[in-house]
């Protein structure tokens, strides 16, 4: 639950910043009249934070569903899930979202 909540809060914070981290020379690319105080690095960092944190919130929800299925249907003890399944599931999802977000963020496009 902590991973789900923190991922949701951090992705919401990155979304709330909206156009502030955009590169300040964005006015040359298209007619945008708002404030753009960032650079390309802040824009990439915002996109990375949105994708990674939202992905971790979604995957935590998936892990919670797996927990319910295993404990209710398969009668796996909660302690067994916590010790055997939870670390593996978190490692798998962190690797997946790190690969996805770094591939998109540092693509160069």
PLY file of the C-alpha trace (Angstrom):
ply
format ascii 1.0
element vertex 109
property float x
property float y
property float z
element edge 108
property int vertex1
property int vertex2
end_header
0.00 0.00 0.00
2.89 2.37 0.70
4.29 1.83 -2.80
0.88 2.40 -4.36
0.24 5.58 -2.38
3.71 7.04 -2.90
3.65 6.25 -6.61
0.26 7.89 -6.94
1.32 11.01 -5.00
4.58 11.43 -6.93
2.98 10.94 -10.34
0.20 13.35 -9.40
2.79 15.91 -8.32
4.64 15.54 -11.61
1.37 15.95 -13.51
0.44 18.99 -11.40
3.59 20.77 -12.55
2.14 20.59 -16.10
4.01 23.07 -18.27
6.46 24.56 -15.75
9.32 22.11 -16.50
8.99 22.60 -20.28
12.04 24.02 -22.06
12.03 27.81 -22.01
12.59 27.94 -25.78
9.31 26.12 -26.43
7.90 29.39 -27.76
10.03 28.92 -30.88
8.55 25.50 -31.58
4.86 26.24 -31.23
2.76 29.18 -30.06
2.62 28.63 -26.30
1.95 31.74 -24.22
2.31 30.30 -20.70
5.37 30.08 -18.49
8.02 27.55 -19.38
10.87 27.71 -16.87
12.70 24.45 -17.46
15.04 22.86 -19.95
15.12 19.55 -21.78
16.39 17.74 -18.67
13.49 18.90 -16.50
11.05 17.91 -19.20
12.56 14.42 -19.43
12.62 14.12 -15.63
8.94 15.04 -15.44
8.02 12.48 -18.09
10.12 9.83 -16.34
8.46 10.59 -12.98
4.98 10.44 -14.45
5.56 7.16 -16.27
7.56 5.36 -13.57
5.51 6.45 -10.56
2.16 5.85 -12.24
3.43 2.46 -13.42
4.49 1.53 -9.91
1.10 2.58 -8.55
-0.62 0.41 -11.15
1.69 -2.54 -10.53
1.12 -2.25 -6.77
-2.58 -2.56 -7.48
-1.82 -5.67 -9.54
0.29 -7.10 -6.70
-2.59 -6.47 -4.31
-4.88 -8.42 -6.63
-2.40 -11.30 -6.78
-2.25 -11.22 -2.98
-6.02 -11.53 -2.70
-6.17 -14.37 -5.21
-3.37 -16.32 -3.56
-4.56 -15.84 0.01
-8.29 -16.34 -0.57
-8.44 -18.86 -3.39
-5.17 -20.75 -3.02
-4.95 -20.53 0.78
-1.41 -19.16 0.77
-0.52 -17.74 4.18
0.02 -13.95 4.22
3.47 -14.46 5.74
4.42 -16.81 2.90
3.24 -14.27 0.34
5.20 -11.53 2.07
8.40 -13.56 2.18
8.30 -15.44 -1.14
6.11 -13.63 -3.64
6.21 -9.94 -2.71
9.95 -9.30 -3.22
9.94 -11.13 -6.55
6.89 -9.26 -7.80
8.32 -5.88 -6.82
11.65 -6.66 -8.46
9.92 -7.78 -11.66
7.73 -4.69 -11.86
10.55 -2.28 -11.00
12.73 -3.78 -13.74
9.87 -3.63 -16.25
9.06 0.00 -15.53
12.69 1.08 -15.38
13.29 -0.46 -18.81
10.12 1.07 -20.25
10.65 4.54 -18.86
14.36 4.79 -19.61
13.73 3.51 -23.13
11.11 6.20 -23.74
12.80 9.02 -21.80
16.24 8.65 -23.33
15.11 7.73 -26.83
16.16 11.13 -28.14
12.77 11.99 -29.64
0 1
1 2
2 3
3 4
4 5
5 6
6 7
7 8
8 9
9 10
10 11
11 12
12 13
13 14
14 15
15 16
16 17
17 18
18 19
19 20
20 21
21 22
22 23
23 24
24 25
25 26
26 27
27 28
28 29
29 30
30 31
31 32
32 33
33 34
34 35
35 36
36 37
37 38
38 39
39 40
40 41
41 42
42 43
43 44
44 45
45 46
46 47
47 48
48 49
49 50
50 51
51 52
52 53
53 54
54 55
55 56
56 57
57 58
58 59
59 60
60 61
61 62
62 63
63 64
64 65
65 66
66 67
67 68
68 69
69 70
70 71
71 72
72 73
73 74
74 75
75 76
76 77
77 78
78 79
79 80
80 81
81 82
82 83
83 84
84 85
85 86
86 87
87 88
88 89
89 90
90 91
91 92
92 93
93 94
94 95
95 96
96 97
97 98
98 99
99 100
100 101
101 102
102 103
103 104
104 105
105 106
106 107
107 108
